[in-house]
Amino acid sequence: MSGRTADVLIRSVGRIGRITLNRPNVLNALTREMVASIGEALAEWAHDKNVIAVLIDGAGERGLCAGGDIRWLYEVGRAKRFDEAASFFANEYQMNAKIAAFPKPHIALMDGIVMGGGIGISSHGSRRIVTDRAVLSMPEVSIGMIPDAGGTFLLSRAPDELGIHAALTAMRLSAADAIVLRLADKVISAASVPSLFEEIERAEDIRSIDHALEISAVAPGSSWLEGARSWIARCYRGSDMEAITAALEASPNPGAYAALRAIRKQSPTALKITLRALREARADPVLRSCLCREFRLAMRCLQSHDFLEGVRAKIIDKDDHPVWQPACLEKVSAAMVGRYFSPFGDPRFELIYFD
């Protein structure tokens, strides 16, 4: 099998289906064509008896994946080309669902920077590997978006309120933090990646793959999140954002003060939408129902002021001074939040059809 676009290399090596994200100049940001090609490859490999597992990594030295191509989504949003955005999100979320349901080992190597959709392409799989130099984050609230690509499903299942803290603060996660959040299963040394890949690509059965992963694993080290677990559980159990920020403000823990400062930088609207989405995701029995909700929310966010303003400030102009509308949590009403969750009335933006 050969790749369908040069931006992702898709091929078979021995009995392993190999996927390499190949846009290193933009930290392997995902395009419509990339996620569609990956989805097609997974569908084929699921039924190919010669393929016993899939291994995914990213080209370049900086990281696996920065998530979706935010610059492209910004241009699409400004031009109101919403059909194109809907196609991207549908292809991406269908790919996430295929990864979660893949009947063979899906091995993702999270090395370097892994953000947003990069976590989505990794953490829904069956073997989630982080290197000791990995830095993960789901920073969507900082650009007026929600954690998507199944991010609300993943973070809602983290222990206590740790996933909610990670989402609302857009914090950077170490390899050890990723283990605690249940976004990854094992940590390996970055230096051992080439030899591990050689072992996997030579494997003739799944037992050999799992043995190679086991002997490559190292201790994850200490997790900041694990050390902060008790005060995070207390502060984030509130029913709404106002209760959470009040609890953080009242806490004597320095970490709570830092969290409050981080939250106050984010889009107030995105914070409230994200909190509700995370709480609702806890009740989702399967990933697909969560992805359907995220699809609606992502399309709503794309058409909002805060997404365009957040991307402008963070990525386009890089002044890091977004002007949010509304500017504070108190002015984001329940009705405003509810509109993000309400039906579109346009079937193109209502459902994702899974094959």
PyMOL commands that set and color helices and strands:
alter all, ss='L'
color gray80, all
select helices_A, chain A and resi 24-26+32-45+70-78+82-101+117-120+140-143+151-156+162-169+175-180+190-202+206-216+224-227+229-235+241-250+254-263+268-281+287-302+305-316+329-331+334-341+347-349
alter helices_A, ss='H'
color red, helices_A
select strands_A, chain A and resi 8-13+16-21+53-58+63-65+106-110+113-115+127-131+135-137+186-188+217-218
alter strands_A, ss='S'
color yellow, strands_A
deselect
rebuild
show_as cartoon
